[in-house]
């Protein structure tokens, strides 16, 4: 690395408010968790604390826990779905603009969580942005351009199934961009996000963390399940062989983009059910909202036919009843 690029790297790290890897994790109640020892999530919760930055420490109770049973999961998910509907109506009522970024390892559960978030919401209010490989034309644009056009307008929330962070992750690891383009991204991204936030956008960034053993188990399950084989792209298969490279890219990305203005929230995703509930619950806690859903809805009596005679039913073409 040249002296000039090294200076740029140091300047970017100092100017974007990012926490260097190994920095203490600050809790909402003002206490600190040592970077050398994982924060105790349960103890923090008992003390009224909430992790502000999760890029360094993992919950100490994440490993060794039994996976959440289906009955408990579905009961809790139903409660959270009701609250998500309230949040949706508040976003529409208040004209909020919300963008939620879902990033992480392949097979970490991003898509499943997005599906559960949006399951009962109005697609005209809550949209999913899952961009395909850039076209030849898009490759000539400013890098962020094709993502910017998907940002929400007033009264909308957009869920990004991967995002502009492709530049620092898959594009870098797989050699789809140059190192100069990566460092341009590290310089520009924190400034762009600060600008969006100053303009009123609520930006939330989640990183789904999964162990290599659990990722491998999920890959094998996809191979055996014909309903999920489509999820195994050539890039996914190659990523299995580059675990360390992806880890290095993620750690360096966090050192520049995990900022005070726009922190990363790390999700322990080895248990998909817990991960989904934790993300939805956390998202609801970040955006203050009120219940403005309609109250006292009633259905009026339907009017009579008023003498209208419909055409014969056999004049229509029906789908064959195979079942």
ZITATA-V73801 format. One record per backbone hydrogen bond with DSSP energy under -0.5 kcal/mol. CO is the residue of the C=O (numbers start at 1). NH is the residue of the N-H. E is the energy in kcal/mol with one decimal. If there is no record, write none. Layout:
co = <CO	CO>
nh = <NH	NH>
e = <E	E>
//
This chain:
co = <2	3	4	5	6	7	8	9	10	11	12	13	17	18	20	24	25	26	26	27	31	33	34	39	39	40	41	42	43	44	45	50	59	62	69	70	71	72	73	74	75	76	77	78	79	80	81	82	83	84	85	86	87	88	89	90	91	91	96	96	97	98	99	99	100	101	101	102	103	105	109	110	111	112	113	114	115	118	121	122	122	125	125	127	128	129	135	137	138	142	144	144	145	147	148	153	156	157	158	158	159	159	160	160	163	164	165	166	166	169	170	171	171	172	178	179	180	181	182	183	184	185	186	187	188	189	190	191	192	193	194	195	196	197	201	202	202	204	205	206	206	207	207	208	209	211	212	213	214	215	216	217	218	219	220	221	224	225	225	228	229	231	233	234	235	236	238	239	240	242	243	244	245	246	247	248	249	250	251	252	253	253	254	257	258	262	263	264	264	265	266	267	267	270	271	272	273	274	275	276	277	278	279	280	281	282	283	283	286	290	298	305	308	312	313	316	320>
nh = <6	7	8	9	10	11	12	13	14	15	16	18	260	20	23	26	33	52	53	30	27	25	37	41	60	44	45	46	47	49	48	28	62	65	73	74	75	76	77	78	79	80	81	82	83	84	85	86	87	88	89	90	91	92	93	94	95	96	155	156	202	158	101	204	160	103	206	162	208	108	113	114	115	116	117	118	119	121	123	125	126	127	157	159	130	161	139	140	141	145	147	148	149	150	151	156	98	127	100	160	129	161	102	162	166	167	169	171	172	173	174	176	177	175	182	183	184	185	186	187	188	189	190	191	192	193	194	195	196	197	198	199	201	200	203	99	204	101	265	103	208	209	267	105	269	215	216	217	218	219	220	221	222	223	224	225	226	228	229	231	232	233	237	238	239	240	241	242	243	246	247	248	249	250	251	252	253	254	255	256	256	257	258	259	19	259	205	54	266	207	268	209	269	272	275	276	277	278	279	280	281	282	283	284	285	286	286	287	288	292	300	308	310	315	316	318	322>
e = <-2.3	-2.1	-2.2	-2.6	-2.3	-2.8	-2.8	-2.0	-2.0	-2.0	-1.6	-0.5	-0.7	-0.5	-2.1	-0.5	-2.3	-1.6	-0.6	-2.2	-2.8	-2.2	-0.7	-1.0	-1.4	-2.5	-2.2	-2.2	-1.7	-3.3	-1.5	-1.5	-1.6	-0.6	-2.3	-2.9	-2.1	-2.5	-2.6	-2.0	-1.5	-2.2	-2.4	-1.7	-1.6	-2.4	-1.9	-1.6	-2.6	-2.7	-2.3	-2.1	-2.7	-2.2	-2.6	-3.0	-1.2	-1.4	-1.6	-1.2	-3.0	-2.6	-0.5	-2.5	-3.2	-0.6	-3.0	-1.7	-2.9	-1.4	-1.8	-2.5	-2.3	-1.8	-2.3	-2.3	-0.9	-1.6	-0.5	-2.0	-3.1	-0.6	-2.7	-3.1	-0.7	-2.1	-2.0	-1.5	-1.4	-1.8	-1.0	-2.2	-1.4	-1.7	-1.8	-1.3	-2.1	-2.3	-2.8	-0.7	-2.6	-0.8	-2.5	-1.4	-1.8	-1.4	-0.9	-2.4	-0.6	-2.7	-2.6	-2.4	-1.0	-0.8	-1.7	-2.4	-2.1	-1.9	-2.3	-1.7	-2.3	-3.2	-0.6	-0.6	-2.7	-2.6	-2.2	-2.2	-2.3	-2.3	-2.6	-1.5	-2.2	-1.8	-0.8	-3.0	-0.5	-3.3	-2.4	-2.7	-0.5	-0.7	-3.3	-1.6	-3.0	-2.5	-2.2	-2.0	-2.1	-2.4	-2.4	-1.9	-1.9	-1.9	-1.6	-1.1	-0.7	-1.8	-0.9	-1.8	-1.8	-1.4	-2.2	-2.0	-2.1	-1.1	-1.2	-1.4	-0.5	-2.4	-2.1	-2.6	-2.3	-2.6	-2.5	-2.2	-2.3	-2.5	-1.6	-0.8	-0.9	-2.2	-2.1	-1.6	-1.3	-1.2	-0.6	-1.4	-0.6	-2.6	-0.5	-3.0	-0.9	-0.7	-2.5	-2.5	-2.1	-3.0	-2.4	-2.3	-2.6	-2.3	-2.9	-2.3	-1.4	-1.2	-0.6	-1.0	-0.6	-1.1	-0.5	-1.6	-0.6	-1.7	-1.5	-0.6	-1.5>
//
